[in-house]
Amino acid sequence: MTSSIKKMLSSAIAAAAPLLFAVCTATPARAQTAPTVLRTVTSSIGLTLTLSSANPSDAVGVNNTYTWTAINNSPTTLQGVTLGSHWGDYCANCASPTGPTLISLAPGCNTQSPADFPENVAHMGVWCTPISGVPLAPGQSVSGSLTIRPGTGGPSNYFVYSLYIDPTTGSEVGLNLAPSIAYVSMVAPAATDIQITGAASNGAPLVGSTFTYTYQVKDAGPWGTYGGIVLVDTLPASLSYVSSSLTVVSPSTGQPECHFAARQARR
């Protein structure tokens, strides 16, 4: 998507004036203002497992943070609730996963021993509770989180799971019955190249005159964007905002807009 963004400014001397902000957005239908929920599953007893990510999609070499949460929606305290996960990137014609790289773990999470799972199943594993699990009262939750950097384009293989003790039988509820999520999506070979250029209609405007500053925002590929693009231009105190407009050069699935956003007092 390519868009031209225009803003009209007028010069004004105001040594202690507030800062002005103009915000221009080109937002597709899937605007993301919070982590994306990827999957949610609930067991028959009421234990819900949710997987979410900071970015709605993965790209090679781009960090992404995944979070998984188990919530006890049952009326009974559950014992031995355990959270674990396996992570790996599959590539076409590869015998085993070739990534991703582990960047960081949330407090309370630790890596598993590679001996805990076959090499062709995952590249790494993570525990985010003691192996004996934790008790969860009704309404309580426990979470795990990691930041990874995918190393191979193609289908991913991300698997998170939970275990717990059946309050009736006292037996462990394993992978076949406890909530688990197998998440497979495409990992883009590279990040998308977003380019921004700008130029003023007058490089030395007189006090009290108006001039136009034009920005162009372009997606140079190779992939489309998710969550929209927001361009913020902070005006110096010596300039006053007059008007703005937006021209969409290529089709957009959302409703692009350009507007004066807010005032903020100088500190």
HUGI-V320275 format. One record per residue. N is the residue number from 0. RES is the residue in three letters. SS is DSSP state (h for helix, s for strand, l for the rest). PHI is phi as a letter, one per 30 degrees, with the letter a starting at -180 (* if undefined). NEAR is the number of other ideal C-beta (glycine too) atoms within 12 Angstrom. Layout:
BEGIN
<<N & RES & SS & PHI & NEAR> <N & RES & SS & PHI & NEAR>>
END
This chain:
BEGIN
<<0 & MET & l & * & 32> <1 & THR & s & b & 26> <2 & SER & s & b & 36> <3 & SER & s & c & 29> <4 & ILE & s & c & 37> <5 & LYS & s & c & 28> <6 & LYS & s & b & 37> <7 & MET & s & c & 28> <8 & LEU & s & b & 31> <9 & SER & s & b & 25> <10 & SER & s & d & 25> <11 & ALA & l & a & 22> <12 & ILE & l & d & 15> <13 & ALA & l & a & 18> <14 & ALA & l & d & 10> <15 & ALA & l & c & 11> <16 & ALA & l & d & 20> <17 & PRO & l & d & 20> <18 & LEU & s & d & 24> <19 & LEU & s & c & 31> <20 & PHE & s & b & 23> <21 & ALA & s & c & 34> <22 & VAL & s & b & 28> <23 & CYS & s & b & 35> <24 & THR & s & b & 30> <25 & ALA & s & b & 39> <26 & THR & l & c & 28> <27 & PRO & l & d & 23> <28 & ALA & l & d & 13> <29 & ARG & l & c & 16> <30 & ALA & l & d & 22> <31 & GLN & l & c & 22> <32 & THR & l & c & 13> <33 & ALA & l & a & 13> <34 & PRO & l & e & 22> <35 & THR & s & d & 27> <36 & VAL & s & d & 22> <37 & LEU & s & c & 29> <38 & ARG & s & a & 26> <39 & THR & s & b & 23> <40 & VAL & s & b & 28> <41 & THR & s & b & 22> <42 & SER & l & d & 29> <43 & SER & l & d & 17> <44 & ILE & l & d & 28> <45 & GLY & l & j & 26> <46 & LEU & s & d & 42> <47 & THR & s & c & 32> <48 & LEU & s & c & 44> <49 & THR & s & b & 32> <50 & LEU & s & c & 37> <51 & SER & s & b & 28> <52 & SER & s & b & 35> <53 & ALA & l & d & 26> <54 & ASN & l & c & 30> <55 & PRO & l & d & 29> <56 & SER & l & b & 28> <57 & ASP & s & c & 42> <58 & ALA & s & b & 33> <59 & VAL & l & e & 30> <60 & GLY & l & i & 22> <61 & VAL & l & c & 29> <62 & ASN & s & d & 23> <63 & ASN & s & b & 40> <64 & THR & s & c & 27> <65 & TYR & s & c & 45> <66 & THR & s & b & 34> <67 & TRP & s & b & 44> <68 & THR & s & b & 35> <69 & ALA & s & c & 45> <70 & ILE & s & c & 29> <71 & ASN & s & d & 32> <72 & ASN & l & c & 26> <73 & SER & l & c & 27> <74 & PRO & l & d & 12> <75 & THR & l & b & 21> <76 & THR & l & d & 21> <77 & LEU & s & c & 38> <78 & GLN & s & c & 27> <79 & GLY & s & i & 30> <80 & VAL & s & d & 44> <81 & THR & s & b & 36> <82 & LEU & s & c & 45> <83 & GLY & s & b & 39> <84 & SER & s & a & 45> <85 & HIS & s & b & 35> <86 & TRP & s & b & 45> <87 & GLY & s & a & 39> <88 & ASP & s & c & 38> <89 & TYR & l & c & 30> <90 & CYS & l & b & 25> <91 & ALA & l & d & 14> <92 & ASN & l & i & 9> <93 & CYS & l & c & 20> <94 & ALA & l & d & 11> <95 & SER & l & b & 20> <96 & PRO & l & e & 34> <97 & THR & l & c & 29> <98 & GLY & l & a & 31> <99 & PRO & l & d & 38> <100 & THR & s & c & 24> <101 & LEU & s & d & 30> <102 & ILE & s & c & 23> <103 & SER & s & a & 18> <104 & LEU & s & b & 25> <105 & ALA & l & d & 25> <106 & PRO & l & e & 11> <107 & GLY & l & j & 17> <108 & CYS & l & c & 30> <109 & ASN & s & b & 23> <110 & THR & s & d & 24> <111 & GLN & l & d & 27> <112 & SER & l & d & 13> <113 & PRO & h & e & 17> <114 & ALA & h & d & 9> <115 & ASP & h & d & 19> <116 & PHE & l & a & 25> <117 & PRO & l & d & 15> <118 & GLU & l & d & 18> <119 & ASN & l & d & 15> <120 & VAL & l & c & 23> <121 & ALA & l & a & 35> <122 & HIS & l & d & 36> <123 & MET & s & a & 35> <124 & GLY & s & b & 35> <125 & VAL & s & b & 39> <126 & TRP & s & c & 32> <127 & CYS & l & b & 36> <128 & THR & l & b & 33> <129 & PRO & l & e & 18> <130 & ILE & l & d & 19> <131 & SER & l & d & 15> <132 & GLY & l & i & 26> <133 & VAL & s & b & 29> <134 & PRO & s & d & 22> <135 & LEU & s & b & 34> <136 & ALA & l & d & 19> <137 & PRO & l & e & 18> <138 & GLY & l & i & 15> <139 & GLN & l & d & 21> <140 & SER & s & b & 26> <141 & VAL & s & b & 36> <142 & SER & s & b & 31> <143 & GLY & s & b & 39> <144 & SER & s & a & 30> <145 & LEU & s & b & 40> <146 & THR & s & c & 26> <147 & ILE & s & b & 40> <148 & ARG & s & b & 27> <149 & PRO & l & e & 42> <150 & GLY & l & c & 30> <151 & THR & l & b & 32> <152 & GLY & l & d & 29> <153 & GLY & s & k & 27> <154 & PRO & s & d & 23> <155 & SER & s & c & 37> <156 & ASN & s & b & 36> <157 & TYR & s & c & 40> <158 & PHE & s & b & 31> <159 & VAL & s & b & 44> <160 & TYR & s & b & 40> <161 & SER & s & b & 46> <162 & LEU & s & b & 35> <163 & TYR & s & a & 44> <164 & ILE & s & c & 27> <165 & ASP & l & d & 23> <166 & PRO & l & d & 25> <167 & THR & l & d & 14> <168 & THR & l & c & 12> <169 & GLY & l & i & 11> <170 & SER & l & c & 15> <171 & GLU & s & d & 23> <172 & VAL & s & c & 31> <173 & GLY & l & d & 19> <174 & LEU & l & d & 21> <175 & ASN & l & d & 12> <176 & LEU & l & c & 21> <177 & ALA & l & d & 34> <178 & PRO & l & d & 38> <179 & SER & s & b & 33> <180 & ILE & s & b & 34> <181 & ALA & s & c & 25> <182 & TYR & s & c & 34> <183 & VAL & l & b & 20> <184 & SER & l & b & 28> <185 & MET & s & d & 23> <186 & VAL & s & c & 38> <187 & ALA & s & d & 30> <188 & PRO & l & d & 22> <189 & ALA & l & a & 18> <190 & ALA & l & d & 27> <191 & THR & l & d & 24> <192 & ASP & l & c & 17> <193 & ILE & s & c & 26> <194 & GLN & s & c & 18> <195 & ILE & s & b & 24> <196 & THR & s & b & 18> <197 & GLY & s & a & 20> <198 & ALA & s & a & 16> <199 & ALA & s & c & 22> <200 & SER & l & d & 17> <201 & ASN & l & b & 17> <202 & GLY & l & d & 9> <203 & ALA & l & b & 10> <204 & PRO & l & d & 21> <205 & LEU & l & d & 13> <206 & VAL & l & e & 15> <207 & GLY & l & j & 15> <208 & SER & l & d & 19> <209 & THR & s & c & 22> <210 & PHE & s & b & 24> <211 & THR & s & c & 23> <212 & TYR & s & c & 33> <213 & THR & s & c & 28> <214 & TYR & s & c & 31> <215 & GLN & s & b & 28> <216 & VAL & s & c & 36> <217 & LYS & s & b & 25> <218 & ASP & s & c & 27> <219 & ALA & l & d & 19> <220 & GLY & l & i & 18> <221 & PRO & l & d & 16> <222 & TRP & l & b & 25> <223 & GLY & l & d & 26> <224 & THR & l & c & 35> <225 & TYR & l & b & 31> <226 & GLY & l & i & 27> <227 & GLY & l & i & 30> <228 & ILE & s & b & 36> <229 & VAL & s & b & 28> <230 & LEU & s & c & 36> <231 & VAL & s & c & 24> <232 & ASP & s & c & 31> <233 & THR & s & c & 21> <234 & LEU & s & d & 32> <235 & PRO & l & d & 21> <236 & ALA & l & d & 21> <237 & SER & l & d & 20> <238 & LEU & s & c & 31> <239 & SER & s & c & 29> <240 & TYR & s & d & 31> <241 & VAL & s & c & 23> <242 & SER & s & a & 18> <243 & SER & s & a & 31> <244 & SER & s & a & 22> <245 & LEU & s & b & 32> <246 & THR & s & c & 22> <247 & VAL & s & c & 27> <248 & VAL & l & d & 17> <249 & SER & l & b & 18> <250 & PRO & l & e & 14> <251 & SER & l & b & 25> <252 & THR & l & d & 19> <253 & GLY & l & c & 23> <254 & GLN & l & b & 15> <255 & PRO & l & e & 32> <256 & GLU & s & a & 26> <257 & CYS & s & b & 33> <258 & HIS & s & a & 23> <259 & PHE & s & d & 22> <260 & ALA & s & c & 23> <261 & ALA & s & a & 16> <262 & ARG & s & c & 17> <263 & GLN & s & b & 15> <264 & ALA & l & d & 11> <265 & ARG & l & d & 16> <266 & ARG & l & c & 6>>
END
